Structure formats: C-alpha cells, structure tokens
Amino acid sequence: MLFERLEVFGSQMVGVYCSVSNEYALMPEGLKENVIKTIEKTLEVEAVQLTIGDSVLVGCLSEINQNGILVSDIASDEEIQHLESKTNLDAAVLSEGMNTSGNLILSNESHALVHPDLNDKYIDVIKDILNVEVIKTSISGIKNVGAAGVANDNGVLLHPMVSEQELKEISNKFGLTANVGTFGYGMPMVGSGVIANNNGFITGNKTTGPELGRIEEALFSE
C-alpha cells in the first residue's frame, strides 16, 4: 500500500478533481506532469485526462469502478466518447438536477451508497453500469454521500460525525469495516479530500500524520 500527499490546482480537495478505480484515474486536463505521475505511481493506475461539461471538477462530476462510469448530464457527447475510448468502459449519464455523480455516490467494486432522494430510475442505471448493490442512505445527515466518504474493497472511511450506529449499519451494508477520519488538518468531508483504490490513497498536502494513520486504518486494515 502506497500513499501520497499533494495539491491539485493549489487545492487539498483531490477528490473534487479526481475519480479513481483500480485501473484508471479520471483527472482534469491541465494538471502538472509531476501530479499526474504521482497519482499513477501511487495508485498503480492509468491517467485519463478530460473535462466534463468543460469543467475541471472531474471528481464531483463522475464515479468510476472496474465495470463502468457515471457522469453528469453536463458532459458533452464528445467527452463521453473520449472517456469510453480511453477506458473501454461504458459510461452513463445521471441528470434531472442531481448530476454531481461523484458527490451522490460512494462506491467500491461491489456496493454503492447513494443520495437518498435519487430517482429510482437512476438506481437501476447505477446497478447496471457499476454492477453493484445500491443502497439509498445519508451519512451523518449528509445526503451527498460521495463527498462524505471514500471506499475501496478493504474498508470505508467516513465523515467524523457519523454515529456508532451508522458505522455499524454502513459496515454491514458494505460487508467491510467502516471507520471515521479527517484530512487536511481537520477537514471532515473525506470524499472530497481523499482518493483511494485497493493499491493506495492520495490526500491533501496538509493532512497530518495522525490523519494519515486513520485513513490507512480505515481503508487498509482488512
């Protein structure tokens, strides 16, 4: 397991800009070459640079696992075609005003927690594209579950205000141990500040040693 701390466009919010699976890292165009190489090496992935609706907020606007990709409806046909050609994965669109796919969905290769108000027709899309079991829920009252947590196939890291009961419930839903943590010297929205797969994790450059330990414990203790 490898980890690294870095900035993306001068920001600690690496999860806002990047979305990762065990094979690919979706990231915005215009990143410094050393940032791209660090992500590729640490997570053992291939970088795919793109915009979504001409936006660099790729992490907020997409969700990826080994089976498929979900993107916001602001993505152009050309952007979707580029994404599919680079990854050889099918990409589907979430729309109707709830289109920040990366914020709405917290997934690994087998399960996905999703925004509790997401239309049921999109639940079927998520099931089909990501090939996961889908559960509607919130995390400590936060409906944008993808911003409040991060998961791989070893564990789940959640917002620090999650109750013990929620920890147990989410652990049971994923079939993995869930723990809480922060990044960037106390920032709680870990899905916005940590990207992870089964090979490692990347977080903001101000993340402290104890915070790194909690992230590692949550995602790599199995």
Residue, then its C-alpha position, 0 to 999 in steps of 0.5 A: m500500500l502506497f500513499e501520497r500527499l499533494e495539491v491539485f490546482g493549489s487545492q487539498m480537495v483531490g477528490v473534487y478533481c479526481s475519480v479513481s478505480n483500480e485501473y484508471a484515474l479520471m483527472p482534469e486536463g491541465l494538471k502538472e506532469n509531476v501530479i499526474k505521475t504521482i497519482e499513477k505511481t501511487l495508485e498503480v493506475e492509468a491517467v485519463q485526462l478530460t473535462i466534463g461539461d468543460s469543467v475541471l471538477v472531474g471528481c464531483l462530476s463522475e464515479i468510476n469502478q472496474n465495470g463502468i462510469l457515471v457522469s453528469d448530464i453536463a458532459s458533452d457527447e464528445e467527452i463521453q466518447h473520449l472517456e469510453s475510448k480511453t477506458n473501454l468502459d461504458a459510461a452513463v449519464l445521471s441528470e434531472g438536477m442531481n448530476t454531481s455523480g461523484n458527490l451522490i455516490l460512494s462506491n467500491e467494486s461491489h456496493a454503492l451508497v447513494h443520495p437518498d432522494l435519487n430517482d429510482k430510475y437512476i438506481d437501476v442505471i447505477k446497478d447496471i453500469l457499476n454492477v453493484e448493490v445500491i443502497k439509498t442512505s445519508i451519512s451523518g445527515i449528509k445526503n451527498v454521500g460521495a463527498a462524505g466518504v471514500a471506499n475501496d474493497n478493504g474498508v470505508l472511511l467516513h465523515p467524523m460525525v457519523s454515529e456508532q450506529e451508522l458505522k455499524e449499519i454502513s459496515n454491514k451494508f458494505g460487508l467491510t469495516a467502516n471507520v471515521g477520519t479527517f484530512g487536511y488538518g481537520m477537514p471532515m468531508v473525506g470524499s472530497g479530500v481523499i482518493a483511494n483504490n485497493n493499491g493506495f490513497i492520495t490526500g491533501n498536502k496538509t493532512t497530518g500524520p495522525e490523519l494519515g494513520r486513520i485513513e490507512e486504518a480505515l481503508f487498509s486494515e482488512 
